[in-house]
Amino acid sequence: MKRVLVTGANGQLGKSIRALSKQFSQYRFIFTDIESLDICDKDTLLAFAKTHAVNYIVNCAAYTAVDKAEDEEVLSYKINRDAVRNIGEVAAMIKGKVIHVSTDYVFDGTNSIPYVESDYTCPMSVYGRTKQAGELILKAVCKESVIIRTSWLYSEYGNNFVKTMISLGRKKDELNVVFDQIGTPTYAGDLASVILSIIDHSEEESFKSGIYHYSNEGVCSWYDFAVKIFQLTDISCKVFPIDTKDYPTRAIRPQYSVLNKGKIKRTFGFTIPHWEESLWQMISKLKA
């Protein structure tokens, strides 16, 4: 039985993988977080991987506090670059494979058409630069690695835009939300399914190393996203569109970060649901 180590398992993607793992009983899953495995310590990680005879490492661990990263650059690099190097080097030593999650923030957001994997990366924030560094180092140290860039991740677990909007919408009569940042929401349950399917695909055929883009289908602004959230939850809070300049943040966000999913669909034959469909599924789970 192949063994799959999932790091960062207490985050929303890690929990989503845990929920779906029951459908993949042909694998043994080992779920860890900082309390049970420090991926910043290479020797500890190597010993753990050998002890548990790990075949795959799915890295969901990341420093994701985008604004806070501007003031905690050293810590952000430690988790988003150095720990990824450890994972890649350990995987190479044990002849394992890595699936690593990256972000749309590696792009500067100046495109007007969806980004493909080969497009030039030019991150505008510390978070984006540290995630870009993690990608580069993983490619250099571990040839058997898949990097999945995703965007606007949310789920029924943890803190995210959807749950924040629901909470605020129930307390306030109106909210201002930026309308000039364009992208695509990604339901973590869908991304988790894709990650597990890539592992399953590699057992049947071969491991298709490389960088891939994955989000749900469709395009929206944060304003559109908020409006749809309130429609699906019957929240009467009014939403007003505002410019990014009217909602300043510590870190610069990409204004356009729509990802082209053609490569991952061609390679693995995935059918990707529209973001509104997946949002409805997630909110249905919250209501249940």
N, C-alpha and C positions, 0 to 999 in steps of 0.2 A: 504493500500500500504506500503510495507516494505521500510525502508529508509537506504541508504548506504552512510556513511561518508567516503570520500576519502581524506586522508591527503597527503601532498606533491604533490598536484595536478598540480603544475606548472613545475614539472620535466617531463622527457621524458615518464616514465611509467604512471604517472598521466594524462598527456595529451593524451596518447594512450587510457587509460580507458575512458576519457571524449569523445573521438572521437567515441568509440564503444558503449557508454552508450545509444545512440539513438536507438540501436537495442534491448534494454532491458527496454522498456517503462513500464513494470510492476513494476519497482522500481523507487523510487525517489532518485536521487543522489545529494549529497551535497559536492561540491568540495572546499577544503580549502588549504591554504598554510600559511606560517608563518605570512603573513600580516593580515590574517583573523582569524587564530586560532593558539595559541601558545600551542603546545602539551607538552611543557616542564613545563607548569603550570597545575597541575592536577585539581585544583578547577575550573579553566576556562574551561578545557576540559570536566569535569563532567557536569557543567552547560550547556554547549553547547549541549552535547549529550542528556541531559534531555529535553532541550527546543525543539530540533528538533526530539525527539522521535526516536533516532538512533537504528537500529537493527544490522547493520554490520559496522565494522570499517576496511577499507582497508588501511593499512599503507604503503604508498610509500615514506614517508619522511625518509631521512637518510643523514648522513654526509658521502660523498662518495669521497672526495678529498684524495685519498690513500696516496700520498706522504706527503701532507700537514698535514695529521693526525699525522704523526710522531712528529710534533712540536706542535700540538694542541690536545693533548690527552684528556685533561679535556673537551673540547668542543665536541670532538668525542664521549666520553662516555655519555655526557649529552644528545646528540641526539640519539645515537644508542643503549643506554641501558636505561637511566633514563626515557626518553620520551616513550620508549616502555613499561616500567613498568607502567607508567601512563595510557597508552592506555589499557593494559591488566586489570589493576585494575578497571578502569572506565567501561570497557566492562562487567566485572564480576558483578559490582554494578547495572548495568542497564539490566543485563541478555542478553547482546548482544554477538556477535561473532566477532572474529578478523581474518583477513588474513594479514599476515606480510611477507614482502619480505626480504630475507637474501641473502647470497653470497657464492660462491665457496671459498672465501678467509678464511673461517673457517677451511679449510684443509691446510696441509703443502705442498702438491703437490708432495709427494714422492711415491704415488701409481703408479702402472703400468697398472691397470685396472680401469674402471670407478667407481667413489665413489658411494656407496649406503648410504642411510640416517643414518644407524646405525654405519657407520665407525667412528673411533676415530677422533675427531677434535683437531687440534693443530695449530692454526693460527700463522703466522710468522710476522705479522705486527700489528700495533696499530689498523688500520681499521678492520682487521680480528678479533682481540681480542674483540673489542667493539661490533661487530656484533654477535660474539659468545655469549657475555654477554647478549645481547638483546634477543637472542633465549632462553637462560636458564631462564631468569627472566620472560619472557612471558609464558613459559610452567609452571612455578611455580605459577603464579598469575591468569592465565586464562585457564581453562581446555578446553573451547570452542574456540580453536585457531588453525589456520593452518599456518604453516611456510613454505614458498617456497624459497628454495635456487636456485639462478640462476647465470648465468655467462656471461661475455662479452656483456652486454646489449647495444643495439643501436636502433635508430629510426630516423624518419625524423625530430624529435624535439630536441632542445637543442644541447649540445656538446657531441660528442662521436667519437669513432675511425673511423667509416665510413666517417663521415663528415670531420674529420681532414685529413684523407688520400686524399679525393677528393680535399680539399682546397690546401694541399701541392703538390699533384700531378699535379695540374694545374699551379703551380708556379715553380716547380723544374724539372730538367731532370732526376734525380735519387734520390732514397731514400734507406736508410738502415733500415731493420725491423727485429726484433728478430725472429728466427726460432725454438728455443729450449724451448719455452713456448707453451704447448699444451692444448687446451680446445675446447669449442664450442661457437660460437656466438649465441646470443639470440635476436631475433627481439621483441622489446617491444610490438608491436601490437599483436603478438602471445601470449605473456605472459598475456597481458591485457584480451584477449579472454578467456584464461584459468581461470583467477581470476573470471571473471564474470560468467563463466560456473560453477565454484565451488559453487558460491552463488546460482545460479539457481538450481543446483543439490541438494543442501541442503534443498531447499524449497520442492522439489519433494520427496526426501527420508529422509536423515538425514545428519547432519554436520559431516564430516569425519575429526575430529581433528588429528593433527600430523604434522610431518615434511615430506616434499616432495621435490624432485628435479625436476627442469624444465629448459631445454634449448632446442634449436633446435636439430635435429638429426645430426649425423656426427661428425667428428673430424678434426681439422686443427691447424696450428700454426698461429701466428700473421702475419708471412710472407705470408703464403698461403692466409690468409684473405685479405691482402693488394693486392696481385696479382689478386684475383678474383674481388675485388672492381674496379681496373683499367680496367680489361677486360669488365666489365659490363657498365662502364662509357666511354669507348673508350678513356681513358687517356693513353698517350704514355710514361709516366714516367717509367723508369726502376727501378725494386725493387731488392735489393741485401740482401741475408740472412746474419745475424750476430748473434753471441752468446750474451746471456744475459750479460755476463761479459764485453762486449764491449759497452753496453748501460746501465751504472749504474744508479740506481734510489734510492731515499731516502728509500723507503719501499721495502721489499722483496716480490716478486710475486711467487705464486705457479707455479712450472715448469710443473706440470701435474694436471689439474683440470677438467677433463671430468666427467660429472655427469651421473649416471645411472638413467634413467627415468622410469624404469619398474614399480615402485610403483604407480606413478601418472597415468600411462596408465592403469594399472590393476584396480585401485580404481574408476576412473572416465570414463574409456573407451575412453580416448583421443587418437587421431591420431596426431602425431607431424611431422610437415614438416621438410625437410632437410634444413640446414642453407643456402645453395646456393639458394634454391627456395625462401626462405623468404628474403634474401638479394636482389634478383632480384625484388621482389615485392616492397620493400622499395625504391630501386633506381628508379623504375618506377614511384613511387609517387613523388620523388624529381624532376624527369624530367618533370612530368606533371605540 
